[in-house]
Amino acid sequence: MPDLIKKTLLAGVGLALKTWDEVEDLAKELIDKGKMSEKDGRKFTKDLQKRYEDTQKKLETRVEKMVKEFFKKADVVTTDELKALKKEVRDLKKMISSEKEKS
């Protein structure tokens, strides 16, 4: 369930963002039209790529935070919480078994 919501949010946000291919195409177009030298074009593309990657990381962090907040508000149990609960049940069963053996 969390993956589905995360993927849906990312898809929606992705539609609003330009893809990396489009950014590269823009740089190539500027070089082709002579508005930028090839050296400047490579630097421009490299700078854009760094900004693009930074933005992607920030976006992923924000989406993950939003998903966690959504699940918290929706009172949905996380995998870690479920594992902790299962462990607690196992521990209680062991405790009960050992108490029965003592009696």
BELGI-V679634 format. One record per pair of residues at least 12 apart in sequence whose C-alpha atoms are under 8 Angstrom apart, sorted by the first residue. I is the first residue (numbers start at 1). J is the second residue. D is the distance in Angstrom with one decimal. If there is no record, write none. Layout:
I_J_D + I_J_D
This chain:
2_67_7.3 + 5_67_7.2 + 6_63_7.0 + 6_64_7.1 + 6_67_6.5 + 9_63_7.0 + 10_60_7.9 + 10_63_7.2 + 20_49_7.7 + 20_52_7.5 + 23_45_7.9 + 23_48_7.6 + 24_45_6.5 + 27_41_6.1 + 27_44_7.2 + 27_45_6.3 + 28_41_7.3
